[in-house]
Amino acid sequence: MNIPLNLQWIEAVMLASVRMAAFIVIAPPFSYRGFPARVKVTLAVGLAIAVSPRVVPTYRQTDDAGFFASLVTELLVGAVLGFLVFLAFAAVQSAGNLIDTFGGFQLAQAFDPQMLTNGAQFSRLFNMAALALMLASGAYQLVLGGLFRSFDAIPLGAGIDLAASVDVMVAGVAQMFLAAVQIAGPLLIVLFLADAGLGLLTRVAPALNAFALGFPLKIMLTLTLGGLVFAALPSIVASITGKAVDAIMGVG
């Protein structure tokens, strides 16, 4: 009994699976360690099969050396695209880290092995909130849509423009720091003014020991105003999702 095998389809799906797997391992929310590795692999293969009608017609078979070179290329492409999405959403965690540092919560720093974050309360809270918002709002579908469209910009085995990728990553790092400051900026200004006011009060009345009130006052301000920043996270995650999709398309 002869079973015909479409080798072009198999190779194309395999290459697409490598790009998908590299992307899922790095990009949020799929990189969350709460998702088992088998689920990630199954998701990568399923997405590759779903995108096969788009990638198979444009794929051209090569010899064994060319195929393995394409595997390495697709692994690099998926890793770069996933890193760009990770950079975009790292702004939320960085904003929480800034709030922890200026608010005094950094003293309770700990490592979260599930979220792969190393920060205090607000850093982990913002990271979990961004993950929940991505899953609840369907923002992850936009990220996957951008990944699917990357096969049009970067066909299988076509390689990647390293110069353009480096430019996009450098711009992504700059945008991450800028977004983190914009998210946490108002609260940081209030905490800085509180420190300055306590310093002036200490100069005026040294016996008052105003800095003894510093930690309770800054904790109260951080918890009060941090709720306002937390309430703005849905619109922030929506904006970051759009930037992440633009970054994915900018590589091609």
NORZI-V114625 format. One record per residue. PSI is psi in whole degrees, -180 to 180 (999 if undefined). Layout:
# NORZI-V114625
PSI, PSI
This chain:
# NORZI-V114625
126, 127, 108, 138, 130, 92, -32, -43, -42, -46, -41, -43, -37, -44, -42, -36, -37, -44, -44, -44, -44, -37, -45, -34, -29, -40, 138, 155, 2, -23, -6, 128, -10, -19, 121, 155, -36, -35, -41, -43, -44, -41, -41, -45, -41, -42, -36, -41, -38, -33, 0, -39, -22, -33, -28, -45, -27, -4, 138, 127, 148, -176, -178, -44, -43, -35, -45, -34, -37, -36, -46, -39, -45, -36, -42, -43, -46, -39, -41, -46, -42, -38, -35, -41, -39, -40, -42, -43, -10, -18, -37, -45, -39, -37, -43, -35, -39, -41, -41, -41, -48, -25, -5, 4, -8, -18, -22, 32, 142, 163, 130, 108, -22, -47, -9, 42, 146, 90, -179, -154, -51, -34, -47, -35, -46, -38, -45, -38, -42, -41, -45, -39, -37, -42, -36, -35, -10, 16, -28, -27, -36, -39, -43, -36, -41, -36, -41, -42, -18, -22, -23, -39, -36, 90, 163, 131, 3, -11, -176, 144, 102, -35, -45, -37, -44, -41, -43, -39, -41, -44, -36, -40, -44, -42, -32, -48, -40, -44, -38, -43, -38, -37, -47, -3, -52, -42, -37, -37, -43, -43, -36, -43, -35, -43, -43, -41, -40, -37, -43, -39, -36, -37, -37, -44, 84, -31, -15, -25, 59, -26, -16, -24, -3, -51, -49, -39, -45, -35, -42, -45, -41, -45, -36, -52, -23, -30, -34, -41, -41, -36, -23, -2, -37, -46, -33, -45, -38, -43, -41, -35, -44, -41, -36, -42, -41, -37, -40, -44, -23, -21, -40, 999
